[in-house]
Amino acid sequence: VGGAVLLALSLGTGLYFRARDRERSTAVRAEVAAAQHAERMALARELHDVIAHYVTGMVVHAQAAQAVPAAAQEALPIIVRSGNEALTEMRRLVGTLRGTEADAPTASSDLADDVRGVVERSGQPVQLHVELPVSVPPSLGRSVLRLVQESLTNARKHAEGVSSVDVSVSVSDGVVHVLVADDGRARKAAPVGGSGGYGLVGMRERVELLGGRFSAGARAGGGWEVRAALPVVR
């Protein structure tokens, strides 16, 4: 009897540990899969923002030069600059993927200057209001820049007759508020480069990952606006 009891205990213990190991293995695989999914989504957002912003700008200026040959001399330097900036961003992404470059933020220590730079390079009629502290956390600064950048790209791709784009970035009560609003109307023709619908999805994901709020939609008086509120967490 004693031997039978010991055998049963041994078998039971073995089954218990095997079941526990299977559960741990399953949990680890789930964690790895979740981490890989998060990395893929982050990369997808970065790739979309880089390609949509810079390449859309290049296509728009190239089309303008094609339609009005006299404008080619002005358009070519802009196309070259956009191409170089796109290459720089792509190299940064590749460096991050290879692990040869630490999480190098697009934002510098002065987010206000970075926002002004994005607005100036967009070549759009922007009314800019920036009221920010000297510095914000890198991940927050990078997301704010991408929000402004992608919103301006969307205005250029999807709207026509835009006479003004209002861009406002400010901080109050520990929250960064971003507003990008244009007065255009939806294009009747297909947007430049088509549209996969990933821009708004990516912006929402960026904001929600930082615990913020995001909204986008048509304005009552015409046009389109994007709003985001992101907490400043150091």
C-alpha positions in Angstrom: 0.0 0.0 0.0 2.8 2.4 1.0 4.5 1.8 -2.4 1.2 2.5 -4.2 0.8 5.8 -2.3 4.3 6.9 -3.0 3.8 6.1 -6.7 0.6 8.0 -6.8 2.2 11.0 -5.1 5.2 10.8 -7.5 2.9 10.7 -10.5 0.7 13.5 -9.2 3.7 15.7 -8.4 5.1 15.0 -11.9 1.8 15.9 -13.5 1.5 19.1 -11.4 5.0 20.3 -12.4 4.4 19.5 -16.1 1.1 21.4 -16.1 2.7 24.3 -14.3 5.6 24.4 -16.9 3.0 24.3 -19.7 1.2 27.2 -18.2 4.4 29.2 -17.8 5.4 28.4 -21.3 2.0 29.5 -22.6 2.2 32.7 -20.7 5.7 33.4 -21.9 4.7 32.8 -25.5 1.7 35.1 -25.1 3.9 37.8 -23.6 6.4 37.5 -26.5 3.6 37.6 -29.1 2.1 40.7 -27.4 5.5 42.4 -27.4 6.1 41.5 -31.1 2.7 42.8 -32.0 3.3 46.1 -30.2 6.6 46.5 -31.9 5.0 45.8 -35.3 2.3 48.4 -34.6 4.9 51.0 -33.5 6.9 50.3 -36.7 3.8 50.5 -38.8 2.9 53.9 -37.4 6.4 55.2 -37.9 6.7 54.0 -41.5 3.2 55.3 -42.3 4.0 58.7 -40.9 7.4 59.0 -42.6 6.2 57.8 -46.0 2.8 59.7 -45.9 4.4 63.0 -44.9 7.5 63.2 -47.0 6.5 61.2 -50.1 3.1 62.9 -50.3 4.9 66.3 -50.2 7.3 65.2 -53.0 4.4 64.0 -55.2 2.4 67.2 -54.7 5.3 69.4 -55.6 6.2 67.2 -58.6 2.6 67.3 -59.9 2.6 71.1 -59.5 5.9 71.3 -61.5 4.4 69.1 -64.1 1.3 71.2 -64.5 3.2 74.5 -64.5 6.7 73.9 -65.9 7.7 77.4 -64.8 7.3 76.4 -61.2 9.8 73.5 -61.5 12.7 75.6 -60.4 11.0 76.3 -57.1 9.6 72.8 -56.6 12.9 70.9 -57.3 14.8 72.1 -54.1 11.7 71.2 -52.0 11.5 67.8 -53.5 15.2 67.2 -52.9 14.9 68.4 -49.3 11.9 66.2 -48.7 13.7 63.2 -50.2 16.8 63.7 -48.0 14.6 64.1 -44.9 12.7 60.9 -45.7 16.1 59.1 -46.1 17.3 60.4 -42.8 14.1 59.2 -41.1 14.3 55.8 -42.8 17.9 55.3 -41.7 16.9 56.2 -38.1 14.2 53.5 -38.2 16.6 50.9 -39.6 19.1 51.8 -37.0 16.5 51.3 -34.3 15.5 48.0 -35.7 19.1 46.8 -35.9 19.7 48.0 -32.3 22.5 50.2 -33.4 20.6 53.3 -32.5 19.0 53.8 -29.1 15.4 54.9 -29.1 16.4 58.1 -30.9 13.5 60.5 -30.6 12.6 62.7 -33.6 11.9 65.5 -31.0 14.8 67.5 -29.7 15.0 69.1 -26.3 12.9 72.1 -27.6 9.5 70.8 -28.8 8.3 74.3 -29.7 11.1 74.7 -32.2 10.5 71.2 -33.6 6.8 72.0 -34.1 7.7 75.2 -35.9 10.1 73.3 -38.1 7.4 70.8 -39.1 5.0 73.6 -39.9 7.5 75.5 -42.0 8.6 72.4 -43.9 4.9 71.6 -44.7 4.7 74.6 -47.0 1.1 75.1 -46.0 -0.7 78.3 -45.0 -0.5 77.7 -41.2 -1.6 79.9 -38.4 0.6 78.6 -35.5 0.2 79.0 -31.8 2.7 77.3 -29.6 2.9 77.6 -25.8 5.1 75.0 -24.3 7.6 74.5 -21.5 11.3 74.3 -22.6 11.2 70.5 -22.6 8.8 67.5 -22.4 9.5 63.8 -22.2 11.0 62.4 -25.5 8.2 60.0 -26.1 5.6 62.7 -25.7 7.5 65.1 -27.8 7.8 62.6 -30.6 4.1 61.8 -30.5 3.1 65.5 -30.6 5.4 66.0 -33.6 3.9 63.0 -35.4 0.3 64.2 -34.7 1.0 67.7 -36.1 2.9 66.2 -39.1 0.3 63.6 -40.0 -2.6 66.1 -39.5 -0.9 68.5 -42.0 -0.3 65.7 -44.4 -4.0 64.7 -44.2 -5.0 68.3 -44.9 -2.8 68.3 -48.0 -4.0 64.9 -49.2 -7.7 64.9 -48.5 -8.7 68.6 -48.6 -8.9 71.2 -51.4 -9.5 74.9 -51.3 -7.6 75.2 -48.0 -6.8 78.8 -47.2 -5.7 78.4 -43.7 -4.7 75.6 -41.2 -4.7 76.4 -37.5 -2.1 74.5 -35.5 -2.1 74.9 -31.7 0.1 73.1 -29.2 -0.1 74.2 -25.6 0.1 72.9 -22.0 -2.3 73.4 -19.2 -2.8 71.5 -15.9 -0.2 68.9 -16.9 -1.8 68.1 -20.2 -0.5 68.9 -23.7 -3.3 70.0 -26.0 -2.9 69.6 -29.8 -5.3 71.1 -32.3 -4.9 71.0 -36.1 -7.9 72.4 -38.1 -8.3 73.4 -41.7 -11.0 75.2 -43.6 -10.9 73.1 -46.8 -13.4 70.8 -48.3 -13.1 67.1 -49.1 -11.5 66.2 -52.4 -13.8 64.8 -55.0 -10.9 63.0 -56.7 -8.8 60.3 -55.0 -6.2 61.7 -52.6 -2.6 61.8 -53.6 -1.2 58.3 -53.3 -4.6 56.9 -52.3 -5.6 56.3 -48.8 -5.3 53.2 -46.7 -7.1 54.7 -43.7 -4.1 54.1 -41.4 -3.4 57.8 -40.6 -6.2 58.4 -38.1 -5.8 54.9 -36.7 -2.1 55.5 -36.0 -2.7 58.9 -34.5 -5.3 57.5 -32.1 -3.0 54.6 -31.1 -0.2 57.0 -30.4 -2.4 59.1 -28.1 -4.1 56.3 -26.3 -0.7 54.5 -25.7 0.3 57.6 -23.7 -3.0 57.7 -21.8 -4.5 60.6 -23.8 -7.7 61.4 -25.6 -8.1 61.8 -29.4 -10.8 63.0 -31.7 -11.1 63.8 -35.4 -13.9 64.9 -37.6 -15.6 67.5 -39.7 -16.0 71.0 -38.3 -19.4 72.6 -38.0 -18.4 75.5 -40.2 -16.6 73.4 -42.8 -13.2 71.8 -42.8 -11.6 69.1 -40.6 -10.0 69.1 -37.2 -7.9 66.8 -35.1 -7.7 67.2 -31.3 -5.6 65.4 -28.8 -4.9 65.7 -25.1 -1.8 64.0 -23.7 -0.8 63.9 -20.1 2.8 65.1 -19.3 4.3 62.2 -17.3 8.0 62.5 -16.6 
